[in-house]
Amino acid sequence: MRPLSSALILILTLAAGAQAQQPPAAGAPLPSPQAPPPSAAPLPPPPPPNAPPPQYPMAELQRVVSPIALYPDPLLAQVLAASTFPQDIPPAAQWADQHHYLTGPTLAQAIQADQLPWDPSVQALLPFPSVLDMMATSMPWTQELGAAFLAQQPDVMAAVQAQRQLATQFGYLRTNPQVVVTTGPYIEIRPVNPAYVVVPYYDPRIVYVAPRPGFYVTTAIRFGYGVTLGVAFQPWGWGYTHFDWGGHVVFINHDPWRRTWVNRATYVHPYAIRRAAPAPAHVEEHRAVGRSEPERAAAREGRKVQEDHKRDEKDKKERGRSGD
């Protein structure tokens, strides 16, 4: 048997130590990095309008936000808002998966042309199929996150800050070529280029736990996969979304996010666009090309995505030119 490399031993040791120090998991399971593609499985019905709001202790809130607490602030805000519309997440994830080959203004035009019947907060995540994939394949967690954000928005923000403080204290979260990490009373994570948002990939069992003396994983947080969001995506709030951490307010598309557990059935956030009414006779204007498993794996692991369908199309064109 070949001996294990020192790097592999280091990673295994840190992961085992983190698991031993974490409190027992409670509530919904956290997202799995090896989740299957999203499916159209029906969701349980939402709680009735008069249901009492949930109450999560701070330790549970920290656990719930741990998979997304290190996202850049604009992306984190959009994920929190979208999680309050869990019924929209699975179909949106399927649409994003099938239209992942569209980018930039072409994608923005497709979203509007298709008259998608999901809340704009969910539509805002369509450029990020890997994020929607994670939410759709972990619906109990997504529903828990959304319920917590509706009922305890200030506490959710405090839980995010607590997790960021840990990741910073232990040396994992720091400024790099993709994001600027601002420390102080509150930790902000901002894209270096506001029009290019990178999705971080990390294991919550590692980055929030002190490493053993003399051990450190420099790649515990990977910022490898990003999305360019220009003027075309401003109607969904991109470019105008941020946190007022001291005031415990989330601003999406310039305005405070005021949807709560009490008004969740009636509140409509002031986006530049609106949720379209379902159109039973709608004709799809763009072909559906689902991501391959290597493409999904690359996105999950924070690697550059090589789109297989583009390579296949290139091969067909070359065979056509050669007369094969």
N, C-alpha and C positions, 0 to 999 in steps of 0.2 A: 504494500500500500504506500502511495506517495505521501510524504509529510505535507501537512497543511502549510500554506504560506503564512508569513507573519501578518500580512494585511487581512487575510481571511480570519485568522485567529482573533485579531483585534476587533473586527466587526461582530463576530459571534459573541465575543466576550462582552462587548458593550450592549448588544441586544439582550443577552441573558441578564445582565445586571439591571438594565432598564425594566425588564419584565418583573424582576424580583422586587424592585422598589416601588412600582406602580400600585396604587390601591386596586382592589378587585373591581372589575368593570360592572357598571350598573346601567340599567336602561337599555336603549337600542344599541346593537353592535355598531362599531365604527366602520367606515368604508374600508373595503378590502382592496389592496392594489391589484389583486388577481381576479376581480369581479368579471362575470361574463358580459356580453353586449346587452344593452337595455332591451327589455321586452315590453309587450303591451299588456301585461298582467293587470287585472283590475285592482284598484286601490280600495281600502276600506273607506266607508263613508266618513265625511268630515264630522267633527263634533257638532251638536246642535248649537244654534246661536246663543242659547241661554246657558250653555255649559260653563261651569266655573273655570277661571283661568288656572293653568298649571303653576306650580311653585317648585322651582328647582333650587336646591342648595348650591352655594358657590362651587363646591368641589365637583358637583355633577355638571355644572355649566362649563367649567374648565375642561372637563373630559369631552363634552359635546363639541366645543369649539376647537379642540386640539387639532383636527385635520386641516382646518382652514385659517387658524389664527395667524399664520405666517404669510398669508397671501398679501400682495400689495394692497394698500388701502382701497383703491377704486374697485378692484376685483372682489375683495372681501365684502364691501358694501353691497355690490350687485348680488352676490351669492346669498347674503342674509335676506335681502328683500325677496329674491326669487323663492327662497325656501318657504315663504309664507303662502305660496300658491302651489302646494305639493301635487295637486291634481294635474297641473300643467307640465310637470317635469318629465314624466316618461314619454309623452308624445313629442315634446320639444327635443328630447335627447335623440329620439329616432330620426327626426327631421334633420338635426344637426349632423348626425352620423351619415345620413344619406346625401347630404349636401356639403360635406366637409371640403370638397374640391373647390367650392366657391370662396373667394376672399375679397376683402376690400369693398369698394363701391359696388361690385357685382353682387356680393353677398347681401349688402344692405338693400339693393334694389330687389333681390329675390325675396327677401323677408317681407317687404311691403307688397310686392306683386302677388305673393301667395296668400295675402289676407289671413295671416295666421291668428287663430282664435285664443291666443294665450296672453297673459298679462305682459305688458312691456318689460317688466323686471325680469321675466323669464326669457323673453325674446332677446334681451340684452346679452344673454349668455350663449346665444347661438353661434357666435364666432369661436366658442370654447367647447367643442364637442367632448373633450376629455373631462371637463368639469361637470357638464351635464350628465355624462356617462357615469361618473362617480356618484352623483346625486340620485340618478335613476336606479342604479343597481343597489342602493342602500336607502331605500325609501323609509324604513322605520327611523333611521337616523335623520334623514332630511325632514321628516315630519316633526321629529323632536326638536330639531334646530329651529324650524319655523315657528313652532308653538312657543319656544323659549323667547325668540326674538319678539313675537307679538306681545307676550305677557310681561317680559322683563328686559326690555331693550337696554336700560342703563347697566343692569347686572351682566348681560351678555357682553357689553363693551368692556366692563371691568374684568370679566373672565378672559377676554382676548388679551388685554394688557398684562394680566398675570402670567399668561403663557408666554407672551413675548418677553417679559422680564426674565423668565427662566431661561429661554433660549439665548437671550443676550448674555445673561450672567454666566452661562456655561460655555460661551464662546462660539456658539453655532450660528447665531444670527448677527450678521455684520454687513456693512456696505460692500458692494461688489460692482462689477461693470454693468449689471442689469438693474439694481435697485439701490436706493439711498436709504439707509437706516438712521433715523434721527432719534437719539436718546435724550433723556431728561425725565421730567415728571411722567410724560407719556411717550411711548415708542411709536413712531410713524414709519411706515414702509412705503416709499413712493418710487414709481418707475423712474429711471434715469431719463428716459424719453417718454413723456406723458402719452404719446401716441403709440407706444409699443409696450404692451402689458405681458409680463412673463409669469407663467404659472410655476410656483415652486413645488418640488417633490421631496418629501421627507417622511421619516417614520416617527410618529409621536412618541413611541416607546423609547426613542433615543434622545431627541433634541430637547426634551423637557426634564431630563434627568442628568445629574452631575456625572461626568465621566470618571472612571477610576483614575487615581493619580498616575500620571505618566502615559495615559491613553487618550487619544483624540482622533476623531474621524473628520477629516477636512471636507469630505464630500457629503456630510450628513444632510445638507440642504442643497439641492441642485436646481439651478435656474437655467434650464436648457431649452425650454419650449415657450415661445411667445407668439403673440398675435398683434398685428398692426391694426390700429383703430384710428382712423382719421376723421375728417369732418363728416363723412357719410354716416357715422354712428353716433353723432351728437344727439339726434332725436331720442335715443335710448338712454341718454344721460352720460355717455362716455365723454370725458373731458370736463364734466361739471359735477363730479361725484367725489365726496370726501367725508372725513369724520371731523366733528368738533369733539375731541376726546374729553376736554375739560367740561364741556357742557352736556356730555352724554347724548349728542344728537348726531344722526346720520343724514347727510345731505346728498340727495340723488336728483340729478338734473336741476341743480341750483336750490331746490326746496327741501326742507326737513321732511324726513319720512315719518308720517304721523299715523300710519296704520297700526292699530293695536288690537288686542284680543277683543275689546269691547266693540270697536267700530269696524271689525274686519269684513263684515258683510256689506258695508256701504261705502267705505273709504275708497276714493279714486285719486291716485297720485297724479299731479300735474305734469305728465309727460307731453312731449310735442306730438306723440302719436297715441293711438288708442288700440285697445284690444278689438280685433275684428269679430263680427258676428259669424258663427259657423256658416259656411256656404256648402250645402250638400252637393251642388252641381259644379263645384270648383274643379277646373282642369289644371293639373300640375304642369307648370311651364318649364320645369327643370328636371332632368333625368336623375333618378335616384342611384347613387353609387355608394354603397356602404363601405366603411373602412375595413381593411383586412386585419387579421389578428396581429401581424407584425406592425401595422400602423398604430393599432390601439396600444400595443406593448410599448412602442417608442414614446407615445404621448404619456403613458403611465409612468415611464421611467425618466421622463425629462430629457429625452434624446430628440434630435432633429428628425422630423417625420419625412420619410421617403415615400411619396404617394405611389402605390403600386399601379393604380389605374393609368397614371401618366406614363409610367415606364412601359406598360402593356400597349398603350396607344402609340408610343414612339416605335416600339418593335413592329407593330402592324404596318406603320407607314414605311419603315425601312424595308420590310419584306415586300411591300407593294412596289417600291421603287426598283427592287432587284428582280421583280417578276416571279417571286416565289408564290 
